[in-house]
């Protein structure tokens, strides 16, 4: 498997033989990497960035939502539905974890939990909810899903009856929508790969195919995307498309897609916290230039204060602002990663919500046990 303005691609579509028409286009792009209860993913946030730049180049109005919890995903779908009502072409792209349960496809929010069946169903977003948001569009509807990785809840006892033991990837979708095309990064009941580069094999193909020629029809592009992924993964992954269109869509490239903005980086030097020799309590009189977390000499993460937020650089990058640290409902916010030997670990960021000048504090946990608490002296 699973963020853009300034260049344009024109989209033209034909309805039967009645001529041509160009109309409003809107796209919602969701990329979830920073999962709280299951393994984080490397590429979905970067895939969402590339998808957004590609859609913007195709002339779409785009909204990008990154590392969204269930409430944020559903709010974004509600806003998108209002925009899609007047759109001739509406698209939703999702990259992140996806599972099937009882033959229902779920796309996982960052806070999806599995303590009980009820918790799972409340915090996982059904694919039907995305189709419902698309249903109001009067023209073409595109749902693109790069979310068919291993089931992260396979061993969860409370959900044993919910997940079939042989269910892999996502199931086929039953729908009655006209002019709907659903594009999966992998076949039903098969897994998709996250990829070893900056983007998933599917997203790499999506971008390369749609921007390689001056013009390309959607139907032809889907064939090229399939062959690209098939070759890239040595036949381990094969994209799959279902749905029926009564129109032809053609994308015409006018200018190159804008390059990705360079990510801000921590300075690469600063104080080191070694997990294998961690002090139980660490306090800084002044905020360090950066804080590097390592294990047995191997660097795992680097943290720094950047543009009024704490930037964490690791398998995936994430920023934490004052609102995250002073979240009274959750008591802070977390960054999840693995140690060098594969143990679950996370950082917990906190600042006193009742004190606007309180410094950021960080708890360091391995397998749920606190091993260190850090007063950074970083203030917002």
C-alpha positions in Angstrom: 0.0 0.0 0.0 -1.8 3.4 3.0 -0.2 17.4 0.2 0.1 21.9 -4.5 -1.0 24.6 -6.5 0.3 26.5 -9.5 0.1 24.1 -12.4 -2.9 22.9 -14.3 -4.0 19.9 -16.3 -7.2 20.3 -18.3 -9.7 17.5 -18.0 -12.2 17.0 -20.8 -14.9 14.4 -20.8 -17.4 13.3 -23.5 -21.0 12.1 -22.7 -21.9 9.7 -25.5 -21.7 11.6 -28.8 -23.2 14.8 -27.6 -20.0 16.8 -27.5 -17.6 18.0 -24.8 -18.0 19.8 -21.5 -15.7 20.9 -18.7 -17.0 21.2 -15.2 -16.1 21.7 -11.5 -13.8 19.1 -10.0 -13.2 18.5 -6.3 -11.0 16.0 -4.4 -10.6 15.0 -0.8 -7.2 13.4 0.0 -6.6 11.6 3.3 -3.3 10.1 4.4 -2.9 8.4 7.7 0.6 7.3 8.9 0.7 8.1 12.7 -1.5 5.3 14.1 -1.9 5.2 17.8 -3.0 1.6 18.5 -1.5 -0.3 15.5 1.8 -0.1 13.6 2.5 3.2 12.0 3.1 3.4 8.3 5.9 5.1 6.5 4.3 6.4 3.3 0.6 7.4 3.5 1.3 11.0 4.4 3.8 11.4 1.6 1.4 9.6 -0.7 -1.3 12.1 0.2 1.1 14.9 -0.6 1.8 13.5 -4.0 -1.8 12.8 -4.7 -2.8 16.3 -3.8 -0.2 17.8 -6.1 -1.3 15.5 -8.9 -5.0 16.3 -8.4 -4.3 20.0 -8.2 -2.4 19.7 -11.4 -5.5 18.1 -12.9 -7.5 21.2 -12.1 -9.1 19.8 -8.9 -10.0 21.9 -5.9 -8.3 19.8 -3.2 -8.6 19.4 0.5 -5.8 17.4 2.3 -6.4 15.8 5.7 -3.3 14.1 7.3 -3.1 11.8 10.3 -6.9 12.1 11.0 -8.8 10.6 13.8 -12.3 9.2 13.1 -14.0 12.5 14.0 -11.8 14.5 11.7 -12.3 12.0 8.9 -16.0 12.2 9.2 -16.0 16.0 9.4 -13.9 16.1 6.3 -16.3 13.8 4.5 -19.2 16.0 5.5 -17.5 19.1 4.1 -16.5 17.3 0.9 -20.1 16.1 0.4 -21.3 19.7 0.4 -18.7 20.6 -2.3 -19.3 17.4 -4.3 -23.0 18.3 -4.7 -22.2 20.8 -7.4 -19.2 18.9 -9.0 -19.2 17.1 -12.3 -16.1 15.1 -11.2 -15.6 14.3 -7.5 -12.7 12.2 -6.1 -11.7 10.8 -2.8 -8.2 9.4 -2.2 -7.3 7.4 0.9 -3.9 6.0 2.0 -3.5 4.2 5.3 -4.5 1.0 7.0 -7.6 -0.8 5.6 -9.3 -4.0 6.7 -12.4 -6.0 5.9 -14.6 -7.3 8.7 -17.9 -9.3 8.0 -17.3 -8.5 4.4 -17.4 -4.7 5.2 -14.4 -2.5 4.2 -13.1 -0.2 7.0 -10.5 2.5 6.5 -8.7 3.1 9.7 -8.4 6.5 11.4 -5.4 7.2 13.5 -7.4 6.5 16.7 -9.1 3.3 15.6 -9.2 1.0 18.6 -10.0 -2.7 19.1 -10.8 -3.0 22.8 -14.3 -4.1 21.8 -16.4 -4.5 18.7 -18.3 -1.3 19.5 -15.1 0.7 19.9 -13.8 -0.6 16.6 -17.0 0.2 14.7 -17.1 3.7 16.2 -13.5 4.6 15.4 -13.0 2.9 12.0 -14.6 4.6 9.0 -16.6 2.3 6.7 -15.9 2.6 3.0 -19.7 3.1 2.6 -19.3 6.5 4.3 -16.9 7.6 1.5 -19.3 6.3 -1.1 -22.2 8.2 0.6 -20.1 11.4 0.4 -19.5 10.8 -3.3 -23.1 9.9 -4.1 -24.3 13.5 -4.4 -22.0 14.3 -7.3 -24.0 14.6 -10.5 -21.2 13.5 -12.7 -18.2 11.1 -12.4 -17.3 9.7 -9.0 -13.8 8.4 -8.3 -12.8 6.5 -5.1 -9.1 5.6 -5.0 -8.0 3.4 -2.1 -4.4 2.6 -1.3 -5.2 0.7 1.9 -4.9 -3.1 1.7 -2.1 -4.0 4.0 -1.9 -6.7 6.7 -4.9 -6.7 9.2 -3.3 -5.0 12.2 -6.0 -6.4 14.5 -5.7 -10.0 13.4 -4.7 -11.2 16.9 -7.1 -9.1 18.8 -9.3 -11.5 20.8 -12.2 -9.2 21.2 -12.5 -9.0 17.4 -11.9 -12.7 16.6 -15.5 -13.2 15.3 -15.4 -9.9 13.4 -12.4 -10.8 11.2 -12.4 -13.9 9.1 -9.2 -15.8 9.6 -8.6 -16.0 5.9 -9.6 -12.4 5.1 -6.7 -10.4 3.5 -6.8 -6.9 2.1 -10.2 -5.4 1.2 -13.4 -6.9 -0.1 -15.3 -6.0 -3.3 -17.8 -3.1 -2.9 -21.5 -3.5 -3.6 -22.9 -0.2 -4.9 -25.6 1.2 -7.1 -24.0 4.5 -8.0 -24.0 5.6 -11.6 -20.7 6.7 -13.1 -18.6 5.5 -10.2 -15.1 4.1 -10.6 -13.4 2.5 -7.5 -9.7 2.0 -7.9 -7.9 -0.3 -5.4 -4.2 -0.5 -5.1 -4.5 -4.3 -4.9 -7.0 -7.0 -5.9 -9.8 -8.0 -3.5 -8.6 -10.2 -0.7 -5.0 -9.3 -1.5 -2.5 -7.1 0.3 -0.8 -4.0 -1.1 2.7 -2.9 -0.3 3.8 0.2 1.6 6.9 0.4 -0.5 10.6 1.0 0.3 10.9 4.4 -1.2 9.1 7.7 -0.4 5.9 6.5 -1.9 3.9 3.3 -2.3 4.2 1.4 -5.6 0.6 2.3 -6.4 1.1 6.1 -5.7 4.3 6.1 -7.7 2.5 4.6 -10.6 -0.5 6.9 -10.2 1.7 10.0 -10.4 4.0 8.8 -13.2 1.3 7.6 -15.5 -1.0 10.7 -15.2 1.9 13.1 -15.7 4.0 11.3 -18.3 2.2 12.3 -21.4 0.5 15.4 -22.7 -2.8 13.6 -22.8 -4.1 10.3 -21.4 -7.6 8.8 -21.0 -8.5 7.5 -17.6 -9.3 4.0 -19.0 -5.8 3.8 -20.6 -4.1 5.3 -17.5 -5.6 2.6 -15.3 -4.1 -0.1 -17.6 -0.7 1.6 -17.5 -0.9 2.0 -13.7 -1.7 -1.7 -13.3 1.3 -2.7 -15.5 3.6 -0.3 -13.7 2.7 -1.7 -10.2 2.9 -5.3 -11.5 6.4 -4.7 -12.8 7.5 -2.7 -9.8 6.4 -5.4 -7.3 7.4 -8.4 -9.4 3.8 -9.5 -9.7 3.2 -9.4 -6.0 0.6 -6.6 -6.3 -2.0 -6.0 -8.9 -4.3 -3.0 -8.8 -8.0 -3.6 -9.3 -10.8 -1.4 -10.7 -14.6 -1.8 -10.5 -17.5 0.3 -11.5 -19.0 1.6 -14.8 -18.6 4.9 -16.5 -20.9 6.3 -19.2 -18.3 9.0 -20.1 -14.7 9.2 -21.3 -12.3 11.3 -19.2 -9.1 12.6 -20.7 -6.4 14.3 -18.8 -4.2 16.8 -20.7 -0.9 17.9 -19.2 -0.1 21.5 -19.7 2.8 22.1 -17.2 4.8 19.9 -14.8 3.5 19.1 -11.4 4.9 21.3 -8.7 7.8 19.7 -6.7 7.2 18.7 -3.1 8.2 21.4 -0.6 11.4 20.7 1.2 10.7 19.5 4.7 12.1 21.4 7.6 14.8 19.4 9.4 16.1 19.3 12.9 19.8 20.5 13.2 21.2 17.0 13.4 23.1 17.7 16.6 22.1 18.0 20.2 21.5 16.1 23.4 21.1 12.3 23.2 18.8 10.1 25.2 19.9 6.4 24.9 16.9 4.1 25.5 19.3 1.4 26.9 20.7 3.9 29.4 17.8 6.2 29.9 17.8 8.5 33.0 14.5 8.1 34.9 14.0 11.9 34.9 15.7 14.4 32.7 15.3 18.2 33.0 16.8 20.9 30.8 17.4 24.4 32.1 17.2 25.7 28.5 15.5 24.0 25.6 18.1 21.9 23.7 18.8 22.6 20.0 17.5 19.0 19.4 17.0 15.8 21.3 18.1 12.6 19.7 16.8 9.3 20.8 19.0 6.3 20.2 19.4 2.6 21.2 22.8 1.0 21.6 24.3 3.7 19.4 21.7 3.5 16.7 19.7 6.7 16.1 15.9 6.2 16.1 14.4 9.7 16.3 15.3 13.3 16.4 13.1 16.0 18.1 13.4 19.8 17.9 11.3 22.9 18.3 10.6 24.2 14.8 8.3 27.1 13.9 6.4 26.9 17.2 5.9 23.2 17.1 7.8 20.1 18.2 9.0 18.3 15.0 9.7 14.6 15.4 11.7 12.9 12.6 11.8 9.2 12.4 10.2 6.5 10.2 7.6 9.2 9.6 7.7 12.8 10.5 5.1 14.5 12.7 4.6 17.9 14.3 3.0 18.6 17.7 1.7 22.0 18.5 0.4 23.6 21.7 -3.1 22.3 21.0 -1.8 18.7 20.9 0.2 19.0 24.1 -2.6 20.8 26.0 -5.4 18.4 24.8 -7.4 18.1 28.0 -9.5 15.2 26.7 -6.6 12.9 25.9 -4.0 14.4 28.3 -1.6 15.1 25.6 -0.6 13.4 22.3 1.6 10.5 21.2 4.1 9.5 18.6 4.5 5.8 18.1 7.5 3.9 16.9 9.5 0.7 17.3 12.8 0.1 19.0 15.7 -1.4 17.2 14.7 -4.9 18.4 11.1 -4.5 17.4 9.5 -3.5 20.7 6.5 -1.1 20.8 7.5 2.3 22.0 6.0 5.8 22.1 6.6 9.3 23.2 3.9 11.1 25.0 3.9 14.9 24.7 2.2 17.0 27.4 2.0 20.6 28.6 -0.2 21.8 31.5 -3.4 23.0 29.8 -4.0 25.5 32.7 -0.7 27.2 32.3 0.0 28.8 28.9 3.7 29.3 29.8 4.3 25.7 30.9 7.1 23.9 29.1 6.6 20.8 27.0 7.2 17.5 28.8 7.8 14.2 27.1 7.2 10.7 28.5 9.2 7.8 26.9 7.5 4.4 27.0 8.6 0.9 25.9 6.0 -1.8 25.8 3.7 0.4 27.8 6.2 1.1 30.7 7.5 4.5 31.3 11.3 4.5 31.2 11.9 8.3 31.3 10.2 11.6 31.7 11.7 14.7 30.2 11.1 18.4 31.0 12.4 20.0 27.8 12.1 23.7 28.7 10.6 24.2 25.3 7.7 26.7 25.4 5.2 27.8 22.8 
